[in-house]
Amino acid sequence: MFGPNGSAGIAVTDPTKQEEIYRALETLKKDELGWKKSVESFIGPHKPPPEEQFLLLQVIEDFLNKRYHSSNSQDVAVIRNFLLHYTKTSRSSPEDQPVFLTNKMAHIFSLVFAADFPERWSTFFNDLFFNDNITDRKVAFFYLKVLLAVDVEVVNRDIQRTKLESDRNIKIKDAMREICINEIAKSWLSIANSLSGDDAIQCLILENIASYVDWIELDLVANDYVMTYIISKFQNSATSEAATSAVCGLLEKGMPAEKKVGLALTIMAVLRNSGLLTVNDNNDEDEVTRVGSLVNTLGLVLLDVQNK
């Protein structure tokens, strides 16, 4: 679609072709049917190379950002079928796709979720993930990436929001608490147990916990099962940093001062009993940094509740 032979695989890495690709991309974005042509190319019988897929997704992303919210039911169905097609074909694909493409597609999913949930698509997670084998490695990896992308799109407080976006996000979070957040929290442990030897998956689960703990019910994370899981991941150098983030996220969660004191003391006792709050001459720099982060967060939390 972008190159002279219908492929941008070589062109995107060739400086002499970059301007040509940019013009083709902008032309597709301006074309009222450009996003639909991009969908058709993406899911057609002849799969474009990853570089061209990425460009096609930029066209679809532009449509989702600017025009999708006012789309008719036929266009909504096209986007929905596109997402369903992707989850089905990516699961059965013999090869893993590049990370940059996975991340871009997760962002696409998050844009559709933010636009459609809950009014137009209340069963988003059921249709795309929960009705599938969520503990399949490929399904789990992409699902966890989508959850992180949803957090960025709907929750992340570091991003400037308009009042309209803020109101939309509050409504989405309320609906998630009612419709699917319990299922999401349960899925973390199911995936963790089924793919216990996969460090990349375990880090993604811990990143999810660290991101979502801020606004979901405390009991979904501060329970024996999840805390035992998080603490166990401190012992592995590949997952200890993500485990630290999860504990720090839990400690920083907004709650009444009395409740936070009890939670902080409980977590402190668990960490101390597990030997996770002490350092010695044999600890490397990463371990010292991890302990420092935990002690710093605990101290700041206790100072904060004392002030309150």
C-alpha positions as YAML, in Angstrom:
chain: A
units: angstrom
residues:
- id: 1
  name: MET
  ca: [0.00, 0.00, 0.00]
- id: 2
  name: PHE
  ca: [2.83, 2.39, 0.82]
- id: 3
  name: GLY
  ca: [5.69, 1.16, -1.36]
- id: 4
  name: PRO
  ca: [5.83, 0.76, -5.12]
- id: 5
  name: ASN
  ca: [5.28, -2.97, -4.70]
- id: 6
  name: GLY
  ca: [2.63, -2.65, -2.04]
- id: 7
  name: SER
  ca: [5.11, -2.98, 0.82]
- id: 8
  name: ALA
  ca: [6.79, -0.52, 3.19]
- id: 9
  name: GLY
  ca: [9.08, -3.12, 4.72]
- id: 10
  name: ILE
  ca: [12.18, -1.78, 2.99]
- id: 11
  name: ALA
  ca: [10.93, 1.77, 2.37]
- id: 12
  name: VAL
  ca: [10.51, 2.71, 6.04]
- id: 13
  name: THR
  ca: [14.22, 2.08, 6.61]
- id: 14
  name: ASP
  ca: [15.27, 3.87, 3.42]
- id: 15
  name: PRO
  ca: [15.68, 7.65, 4.00]
- id: 16
  name: THR
  ca: [14.99, 8.39, 0.34]
- id: 17
  name: LYS
  ca: [11.53, 6.80, 0.65]
- id: 18
  name: GLN
  ca: [10.50, 8.39, 3.95]
- id: 19
  name: GLU
  ca: [8.88, 11.46, 2.42]
- id: 20
  name: GLU
  ca: [6.92, 9.30, -0.01]
- id: 21
  name: ILE
  ca: [5.67, 7.13, 2.84]
- id: 22
  name: TYR
  ca: [4.71, 10.19, 4.90]
- id: 23
  name: ARG
  ca: [2.66, 11.60, 2.01]
- id: 24
  name: ALA
  ca: [0.90, 8.28, 1.48]
- id: 25
  name: LEU
  ca: [0.16, 8.06, 5.20]
- id: 26
  name: GLU
  ca: [-1.29, 11.56, 5.38]
- id: 27
  name: THR
  ca: [-3.36, 10.93, 2.26]
- id: 28
  name: LEU
  ca: [-4.87, 7.82, 3.84]
- id: 29
  name: LYS
  ca: [-5.64, 9.71, 7.06]
- id: 30
  name: LYS
  ca: [-7.49, 12.41, 5.14]
- id: 31
  name: ASP
  ca: [-9.40, 9.90, 3.03]
- id: 32
  name: GLU
  ca: [-12.82, 9.29, 4.63]
- id: 33
  name: LEU
  ca: [-12.43, 5.60, 3.86]
- id: 34
  name: GLY
  ca: [-8.68, 5.45, 4.52]
- id: 35
  name: TRP
  ca: [-9.10, 3.78, 7.91]
- id: 36
  name: LYS
  ca: [-11.37, 1.13, 6.38]
- id: 37
  name: LYS
  ca: [-8.89, 0.47, 3.59]
- id: 38
  name: SER
  ca: [-6.21, 0.08, 6.26]
- id: 39
  name: VAL
  ca: [-8.34, -2.44, 8.15]
- id: 40
  name: GLU
  ca: [-8.94, -4.41, 4.94]
- id: 41
  name: SER
  ca: [-5.22, -4.43, 4.14]
- id: 42
  name: PHE
  ca: [-4.37, -5.49, 7.68]
- id: 43
  name: ILE
  ca: [-6.74, -8.45, 7.80]
- id: 44
  name: GLY
  ca: [-6.54, -9.40, 4.11]
- id: 45
  name: PRO
  ca: [-5.25, -12.74, 2.81]
- id: 46
  name: HIS
  ca: [-1.80, -11.30, 2.10]
- id: 47
  name: LYS
  ca: [-0.42, -10.16, 5.45]
- id: 48
  name: PRO
  ca: [1.67, -6.98, 5.10]
- id: 49
  name: PRO
  ca: [5.11, -6.95, 6.74]
- id: 50
  name: PRO
  ca: [5.30, -5.60, 10.32]
- id: 51
  name: GLU
  ca: [6.54, -2.17, 9.25]
- id: 52
  name: GLU
  ca: [3.56, -1.66, 6.95]
- id: 53
  name: GLN
  ca: [1.18, -3.01, 9.58]
- id: 54
  name: PHE
  ca: [2.48, -0.32, 11.91]
- id: 55
  name: LEU
  ca: [1.73, 2.38, 9.34]
- id: 56
  name: LEU
  ca: [-1.75, 1.01, 8.75]
- id: 57
  name: LEU
  ca: [-2.38, 1.11, 12.49]
- id: 58
  name: GLN
  ca: [-1.43, 4.80, 12.54]
- id: 59
  name: VAL
  ca: [-4.22, 5.48, 10.06]
- id: 60
  name: ILE
  ca: [-6.69, 3.47, 12.16]
- id: 61
  name: GLU
  ca: [-5.49, 5.25, 15.30]
- id: 62
  name: ASP
  ca: [-6.11, 8.63, 13.69]
- id: 63
  name: PHE
  ca: [-9.69, 7.59, 12.88]
- id: 64
  name: LEU
  ca: [-10.26, 6.31, 16.42]
- id: 65
  name: ASN
  ca: [-8.99, 9.54, 17.94]
- id: 66
  name: LYS
  ca: [-10.90, 11.92, 15.69]
- id: 67
  name: ARG
  ca: [-14.05, 10.34, 14.28]
- id: 68
  name: TYR
  ca: [-14.83, 6.98, 15.84]
- id: 69
  name: HIS
  ca: [-16.89, 8.38, 18.74]
- id: 70
  name: SER
  ca: [-19.56, 9.55, 16.28]
- id: 71
  name: SER
  ca: [-19.44, 6.49, 14.00]
- id: 72
  name: ASN
  ca: [-22.54, 4.67, 12.81]
- id: 73
  name: SER
  ca: [-23.26, 1.08, 13.80]
- id: 74
  name: GLN
  ca: [-21.74, -0.33, 10.58]
- id: 75
  name: ASP
  ca: [-18.38, 1.35, 11.20]
- id: 76
  name: VAL
  ca: [-18.45, 0.30, 14.85]
- id: 77
  name: ALA
  ca: [-18.96, -3.28, 13.66]
- id: 78
  name: VAL
  ca: [-15.96, -3.00, 11.32]
- id: 79
  name: ILE
  ca: [-13.69, -1.93, 14.19]
- id: 80
  name: ARG
  ca: [-15.09, -4.59, 16.51]
- id: 81
  name: ASN
  ca: [-14.56, -7.34, 13.94]
- id: 82
  name: PHE
  ca: [-11.04, -6.04, 13.36]
- id: 83
  name: LEU
  ca: [-10.20, -6.49, 17.05]
- id: 84
  name: LEU
  ca: [-11.85, -9.91, 17.19]
- id: 85
  name: HIS
  ca: [-10.00, -10.97, 14.04]
- id: 86
  name: TYR
  ca: [-6.69, -9.83, 15.53]
- id: 87
  name: THR
  ca: [-7.10, -11.78, 18.78]
- id: 88
  name: LYS
  ca: [-8.03, -14.90, 16.86]
- id: 89
  name: THR
  ca: [-5.25, -14.80, 14.25]
- id: 90
  name: SER
  ca: [-2.46, -13.63, 16.58]
- id: 91
  name: ARG
  ca: [-3.15, -16.54, 18.90]
- id: 92
  name: SER
  ca: [-2.80, -19.07, 16.10]
- id: 93
  name: SER
  ca: [0.20, -17.41, 14.45]
- id: 94
  name: PRO
  ca: [3.32, -19.60, 14.66]
- id: 95
  name: GLU
  ca: [5.58, -16.58, 15.22]
- id: 96
  name: ASP
  ca: [5.60, -13.81, 17.80]
- id: 97
  name: GLN
  ca: [5.15, -10.36, 16.32]
- id: 98
  name: PRO
  ca: [7.62, -7.53, 17.06]
- id: 99
  name: VAL
  ca: [7.13, -5.75, 20.40]
- id: 100
  name: PHE
  ca: [6.61, -2.37, 18.70]
- id: 101
  name: LEU
  ca: [3.62, -3.83, 16.83]
- id: 102
  name: THR
  ca: [2.19, -5.45, 19.96]
- id: 103
  name: ASN
  ca: [2.42, -2.17, 21.85]
- id: 104
  name: LYS
  ca: [0.77, -0.23, 19.03]
- id: 105
  name: MET
  ca: [-2.04, -2.76, 18.76]
- id: 106
  name: ALA
  ca: [-2.56, -2.69, 22.54]
- id: 107
  name: HIS
  ca: [-2.95, 1.08, 22.24]
- id: 108
  name: ILE
  ca: [-5.53, 0.60, 19.46]
- id: 109
  name: PHE
  ca: [-7.49, -1.76, 21.74]
- id: 110
  name: SER
  ca: [-7.35, 0.79, 24.57]
- id: 111
  name: LEU
  ca: [-8.74, 3.54, 22.31]
- id: 112
  name: VAL
  ca: [-11.68, 1.36, 21.27]
- id: 113
  name: PHE
  ca: [-12.26, 0.38, 24.89]
- id: 114
  name: ALA
  ca: [-12.27, 4.02, 26.06]
- id: 115
  name: ALA
  ca: [-14.72, 4.97, 23.29]
- id: 116
  name: ASP
  ca: [-17.08, 2.00, 23.57]
- id: 117
  name: PHE
  ca: [-17.09, 0.85, 27.21]
- id: 118
  name: PRO
  ca: [-19.60, 0.48, 28.73]
- id: 119
  name: GLU
  ca: [-22.36, 1.84, 26.47]
- id: 120
  name: ARG
  ca: [-21.47, 0.29, 23.11]
- id: 121
  name: TRP
  ca: [-19.42, -2.70, 24.30]
- id: 122
  name: SER
  ca: [-19.93, -3.70, 27.92]
- id: 123
  name: THR
  ca: [-18.62, -7.23, 27.19]
- id: 124
  name: PHE
  ca: [-15.28, -5.99, 25.78]
- id: 125
  name: PHE
  ca: [-13.03, -8.19, 27.93]
- id: 126
  name: ASN
  ca: [-15.35, -11.18, 27.78]
- id: 127
  name: ASP
  ca: [-15.56, -11.13, 23.99]
- id: 128
  name: LEU
  ca: [-11.88, -10.52, 23.36]
- id: 129
  name: PHE
  ca: [-10.13, -12.38, 26.19]
- id: 130
  name: PHE
  ca: [-12.17, -14.10, 28.89]
- id: 131
  name: ASN
  ca: [-13.99, -16.36, 26.43]
- id: 132
  name: ASP
  ca: [-10.60, -17.52, 25.20]
- id: 133
  name: ASN
  ca: [-7.85, -19.45, 26.97]
- id: 134
  name: ILE
  ca: [-6.55, -16.56, 29.04]
- id: 135
  name: THR
  ca: [-3.61, -18.65, 30.29]
- id: 136
  name: ASP
  ca: [-2.31, -19.31, 26.78]
- id: 137
  name: ARG
  ca: [1.02, -17.48, 26.64]
- id: 138
  name: LYS
  ca: [0.24, -15.37, 23.57]
- id: 139
  name: VAL
  ca: [-3.26, -14.49, 24.75]
- id: 140
  name: ALA
  ca: [-2.01, -13.62, 28.25]
- id: 141
  name: PHE
  ca: [0.89, -11.49, 27.02]
- id: 142
  name: PHE
  ca: [-1.30, -9.34, 24.78]
- id: 143
  name: TYR
  ca: [-4.13, -9.16, 27.33]
- id: 144
  name: LEU
  ca: [-1.75, -7.83, 30.00]
- id: 145
  name: LYS
  ca: [-0.37, -5.30, 27.50]
- id: 146
  name: VAL
  ca: [-3.92, -4.13, 26.72]
- id: 147
  name: LEU
  ca: [-4.68, -3.68, 30.42]
- id: 148
  name: LEU
  ca: [-1.60, -1.48, 30.80]
- id: 149
  name: ALA
  ca: [-2.63, 0.53, 27.73]
- id: 150
  name: VAL
  ca: [-6.14, 0.96, 29.18]
- id: 151
  name: ASP
  ca: [-4.60, 2.27, 32.39]
- id: 152
  name: VAL
  ca: [-2.63, 4.87, 30.41]
- id: 153
  name: GLU
  ca: [-5.68, 5.88, 28.39]
- id: 154
  name: VAL
  ca: [-8.18, 6.00, 31.25]
- id: 155
  name: VAL
  ca: [-6.37, 6.34, 34.58]
- id: 156
  name: ASN
  ca: [-2.82, 7.70, 34.37]
- id: 157
  name: ARG
  ca: [-2.79, 10.97, 36.33]
- id: 158
  name: ASP
  ca: [0.43, 12.21, 34.75]
- id: 159
  name: ILE
  ca: [-1.44, 12.85, 31.49]
- id: 160
  name: GLN
  ca: [-3.31, 16.14, 31.06]
- id: 161
  name: ARG
  ca: [-7.05, 15.55, 30.53]
- id: 162
  name: THR
  ca: [-9.86, 17.77, 29.39]
- id: 163
  name: LYS
  ca: [-12.95, 17.90, 31.62]
- id: 164
  name: LEU
  ca: [-14.82, 15.81, 29.04]
- id: 165
  name: GLU
  ca: [-12.07, 13.14, 29.14]
- id: 166
  name: SER
  ca: [-11.95, 13.21, 32.94]
- id: 167
  name: ASP
  ca: [-15.71, 12.74, 33.21]
- id: 168
  name: ARG
  ca: [-15.55, 9.93, 30.65]
- id: 169
  name: ASN
  ca: [-12.76, 8.21, 32.58]
- id: 170
  name: ILE
  ca: [-14.62, 8.40, 35.88]
- id: 171
  name: LYS
  ca: [-17.62, 6.73, 34.23]
- id: 172
  name: ILE
  ca: [-15.40, 4.02, 32.72]
- id: 173
  name: LYS
  ca: [-13.72, 3.22, 36.05]
- id: 174
  name: ASP
  ca: [-17.08, 3.04, 37.83]
- id: 175
  name: ALA
  ca: [-18.36, 0.67, 35.14]
- id: 176
  name: MET
  ca: [-15.21, -1.47, 35.32]
- id: 177
  name: ARG
  ca: [-15.61, -1.81, 39.09]
- id: 178
  name: GLU
  ca: [-19.15, -3.02, 38.54]
- id: 179
  name: ILE
  ca: [-18.70, -5.16, 35.43]
- id: 180
  name: CYS
  ca: [-15.23, -6.64, 35.08]
- id: 181
  name: ILE
  ca: [-12.57, -5.57, 37.59]
- id: 182
  name: ASN
  ca: [-13.11, -8.63, 39.82]
- id: 183
  name: GLU
  ca: [-12.59, -10.89, 36.83]
- id: 184
  name: ILE
  ca: [-9.49, -8.94, 35.82]
- id: 185
  name: ALA
  ca: [-7.98, -9.25, 39.31]
- id: 186
  name: LYS
  ca: [-8.68, -13.00, 39.35]
- id: 187
  name: SER
  ca: [-7.07, -13.38, 35.93]
- id: 188
  name: TRP
  ca: [-3.74, -12.03, 37.22]
- id: 189
  name: LEU
  ca: [-3.31, -14.94, 39.63]
- id: 190
  name: SER
  ca: [-4.61, -17.49, 37.11]
- id: 191
  name: ILE
  ca: [-2.04, -16.37, 34.56]
- id: 192
  name: ALA
  ca: [0.69, -16.13, 37.22]
- id: 193
  name: ASN
  ca: [0.12, -19.72, 38.34]
- id: 194
  name: SER
  ca: [-0.18, -21.14, 34.82]
- id: 195
  name: LEU
  ca: [2.89, -19.35, 33.46]
- id: 196
  name: SER
  ca: [4.97, -19.31, 36.64]
- id: 197
  name: GLY
  ca: [8.28, -19.84, 34.84]
- id: 198
  name: ASP
  ca: [7.84, -16.94, 32.40]
- id: 199
  name: ASP
  ca: [9.57, -13.88, 33.86]
- id: 200
  name: ALA
  ca: [8.24, -11.52, 31.17]
- id: 201
  name: ILE
  ca: [4.65, -12.51, 31.98]
- id: 202
  name: GLN
  ca: [5.28, -12.25, 35.73]
- id: 203
  name: CYS
  ca: [6.68, -8.72, 35.33]
- id: 204
  name: LEU
  ca: [3.63, -7.70, 33.30]
- id: 205
  name: ILE
  ca: [1.31, -9.03, 36.03]
- id: 206
  name: LEU
  ca: [3.19, -7.08, 38.70]
- id: 207
  name: GLU
  ca: [3.10, -3.95, 36.51]
- id: 208
  name: ASN
  ca: [-0.67, -4.42, 36.18]
- id: 209
  name: ILE
  ca: [-1.07, -4.69, 39.94]
- id: 210
  name: ALA
  ca: [1.08, -1.59, 40.49]
- id: 211
  name: SER
  ca: [-1.00, 0.36, 37.96]
- id: 212
  name: TYR
  ca: [-4.49, -0.76, 38.97]
- id: 213
  name: VAL
  ca: [-4.10, -0.88, 42.77]
- id: 214
  name: ASP
  ca: [-4.54, 2.89, 42.94]
- id: 215
  name: TRP
  ca: [-8.26, 2.76, 42.11]
- id: 216
  name: ILE
  ca: [-9.59, -0.77, 42.50]
- id: 217
  name: GLU
  ca: [-10.96, -2.25, 45.74]
- id: 218
  name: LEU
  ca: [-8.18, -2.77, 48.29]
- id: 219
  name: ASP
  ca: [-9.28, -6.33, 49.07]
- id: 220
  name: LEU
  ca: [-8.61, -7.39, 45.47]
- id: 221
  name: VAL
  ca: [-4.88, -6.90, 46.07]
- id: 222
  name: ALA
  ca: [-4.30, -6.70, 49.84]
- id: 223
  name: ASN
  ca: [-5.19, -10.34, 50.47]
- id: 224
  name: ASP
  ca: [-3.20, -13.44, 51.39]
- id: 225
  name: TYR
  ca: [-3.09, -14.79, 47.83]
- id: 226
  name: VAL
  ca: [-1.88, -11.68, 46.02]
- id: 227
  name: MET
  ca: [0.50, -10.55, 48.78]
- id: 228
  name: THR
  ca: [2.08, -14.01, 48.95]
- id: 229
  name: TYR
  ca: [2.51, -13.93, 45.18]
- id: 230
  name: ILE
  ca: [4.10, -10.46, 45.20]
- id: 231
  name: ILE
  ca: [6.48, -11.29, 48.05]
- id: 232
  name: SER
  ca: [7.59, -14.47, 46.27]
- id: 233
  name: LYS
  ca: [8.70, -12.41, 43.27]
- id: 234
  name: PHE
  ca: [11.25, -10.48, 45.33]
- id: 235
  name: GLN
  ca: [13.45, -13.56, 45.34]
- id: 236
  name: ASN
  ca: [13.94, -13.47, 41.56]
- id: 237
  name: SER
  ca: [16.24, -10.73, 40.24]
- id: 238
  name: ALA
  ca: [14.22, -10.59, 36.99]
- id: 239
  name: THR
  ca: [10.98, -9.74, 38.83]
- id: 240
  name: SER
  ca: [12.14, -8.02, 42.05]
- id: 241
  name: GLU
  ca: [11.93, -4.50, 40.60]
- id: 242
  name: ALA
  ca: [8.37, -5.04, 39.38]
- id: 243
  name: ALA
  ca: [7.45, -6.58, 42.76]
- id: 244
  name: THR
  ca: [8.83, -3.49, 44.50]
- id: 245
  name: SER
  ca: [6.64, -1.28, 42.30]
- id: 246
  name: ALA
  ca: [3.58, -3.37, 43.18]
- id: 247
  name: VAL
  ca: [4.20, -3.07, 46.94]
- id: 248
  name: CYS
  ca: [4.94, 0.66, 46.67]
- id: 249
  name: GLY
  ca: [1.76, 1.16, 44.64]
- id: 250
  name: LEU
  ca: [-0.24, -0.62, 47.34]
- id: 251
  name: LEU
  ca: [1.32, 1.48, 50.10]
- id: 252
  name: GLU
  ca: [0.64, 4.71, 48.22]
- id: 253
  name: LYS
  ca: [-3.03, 3.87, 47.59]
- id: 254
  name: GLY
  ca: [-5.44, 6.46, 48.94]
- id: 255
  name: MET
  ca: [-7.38, 5.31, 52.03]
- id: 256
  name: PRO
  ca: [-8.29, 6.53, 55.54]
- id: 257
  name: ALA
  ca: [-5.21, 7.17, 57.70]
- id: 258
  name: GLU
  ca: [-6.11, 4.52, 60.30]
- id: 259
  name: LYS
  ca: [-6.52, 1.86, 57.64]
- id: 260
  name: LYS
  ca: [-3.24, 2.84, 55.95]
- id: 261
  name: VAL
  ca: [-1.31, 2.57, 59.25]
- id: 262
  name: GLY
  ca: [-2.58, -0.97, 59.71]
- id: 263
  name: LEU
  ca: [-1.77, -1.90, 56.11]
- id: 264
  name: ALA
  ca: [1.72, -0.35, 56.29]
- id: 265
  name: LEU
  ca: [2.55, -2.15, 59.54]
- id: 266
  name: THR
  ca: [1.29, -5.46, 58.14]
- id: 267
  name: ILE
  ca: [3.33, -5.10, 54.94]
- id: 268
  name: MET
  ca: [6.37, -4.00, 56.94]
- id: 269
  name: ALA
  ca: [6.12, -7.11, 59.13]
- id: 270
  name: VAL
  ca: [5.79, -9.39, 56.09]
- id: 271
  name: LEU
  ca: [8.78, -7.77, 54.36]
- id: 272
  name: ARG
  ca: [10.90, -7.88, 57.50]
- id: 273
  name: ASN
  ca: [10.04, -11.53, 58.19]
- id: 274
  name: SER
  ca: [11.01, -12.35, 54.61]
- id: 275
  name: GLY
  ca: [14.34, -10.58, 55.01]
- id: 276
  name: LEU
  ca: [13.42, -7.99, 52.41]
- id: 277
  name: LEU
  ca: [14.15, -4.88, 54.49]
- id: 278
  name: THR
  ca: [17.78, -5.59, 55.31]
- id: 279
  name: VAL
  ca: [21.01, -5.28, 53.33]
- id: 280
  name: ASN
  ca: [24.48, -6.70, 53.83]
- id: 281
  name: ASP
  ca: [27.87, -6.67, 52.13]
- id: 282
  name: ASN
  ca: [26.80, -9.43, 49.75]
- id: 283
  name: ASN
  ca: [23.88, -7.45, 48.26]
- id: 284
  name: ASP
  ca: [24.38, -5.98, 44.80]
- id: 285
  name: GLU
  ca: [23.37, -2.47, 43.76]
- id: 286
  name: ASP
  ca: [19.93, -3.55, 42.51]
- id: 287
  name: GLU
  ca: [19.08, -5.19, 45.83]
- id: 288
  name: VAL
  ca: [20.21, -2.14, 47.79]
- id: 289
  name: THR
  ca: [18.12, 0.10, 45.51]
- id: 290
  name: ARG
  ca: [15.09, -2.14, 45.96]
- id: 291
  name: VAL
  ca: [15.37, -2.07, 49.77]
- id: 292
  name: GLY
  ca: [15.90, 1.68, 49.65]
- id: 293
  name: SER
  ca: [12.71, 2.14, 47.61]
- id: 294
  name: LEU
  ca: [10.68, 0.04, 50.04]
- id: 295
  name: VAL
  ca: [12.01, 1.77, 53.16]
- id: 296
  name: ASN
  ca: [11.56, 5.21, 51.57]
- id: 297
  name: THR
  ca: [7.96, 4.46, 50.60]
- id: 298
  name: LEU
  ca: [7.16, 3.04, 54.04]
- id: 299
  name: GLY
  ca: [8.66, 6.13, 55.70]
- id: 300
  name: LEU
  ca: [6.78, 8.58, 53.48]
- id: 301
  name: VAL
  ca: [3.50, 6.73, 54.04]
- id: 302
  name: LEU
  ca: [3.90, 6.76, 57.83]
- id: 303
  name: LEU
  ca: [4.83, 10.46, 57.79]
- id: 304
  name: ASP
  ca: [1.80, 11.19, 55.65]
- id: 305
  name: VAL
  ca: [-0.65, 9.39, 57.95]
- id: 306
  name: GLN
  ca: [0.91, 11.04, 61.00]
- id: 307
  name: ASN
  ca: [0.26, 14.45, 59.43]
- id: 308
  name: LYS
  ca: [-3.34, 13.46, 58.73]
...
